[in-house]
C-alpha cells in the first residue's frame, strides 16, 4: 500500500547546469508529521551523508528559511529550483505499508544534493501551518546518522511505536489500546490513568499476562497514555 510518494526532477549528470523541480507528490502530513513528513525526513537522512560537508550548514539555513516562510533566492546550493521539468531526469521515493510494517523505497538516479533539496522544497509547497509543524522533523533528519528504519521513524515521529495504525491515526489507536470507544469524546487525564492501570495489570506477567507479549503491550499502553494526555 502506497502511503506517501515524492518525485524529484533534476539535471542529468552530463548536463552543465544544475536544476531541481518537483513532480508527483503524495504527502499526507496531518496529523503531523504524517506519512508525508516521514518520507521527506527519510529522504534527507538517506542522502545528506553524500553531500559535501561545506554545503551542510547552508542546508540547515535553508530549512530554517522554508520554515519561516522566507523567499528563497535562486540559484541555491549550486542548483536552481524551477517549475519546468522539461529535459530533466527524475527520482521517485516512496513510503509503503505492508501488514503492520512500513518501509522506504528510494529510487535515486540523481545526486544526493538534488534529493535533499527536492525534499526541502517539497515542504515549501505545503501550507505555512504544516511547514512549521515539520520543522523539528527536518532538523532531526538533517542530524540523523543511524540506519533508515524503525528507530529513525520512532525518533522522527516522537513515538514509541511505529505500527502503521498508530502512525496513521495516533488518537484512534490510543483510544482502542486503552479500551475507550474510538469515536467517543477525549477522556480526561483521570480516566486515562485509571484505564492505564487496569490494562497494565491485565498484561503484566505477574497478573497472568503472556510474558512473550508483555513488553510490547506495556510499551503500547505507555505510548497510548502519552498520546491521550498530550495537549491537543
Order of alpha helices (4+ residues) and beta strands (2+ residues): beta-beta-alpha-alpha-beta-beta-beta-alpha-alpha-alpha-alpha-alpha-alpha-alpha
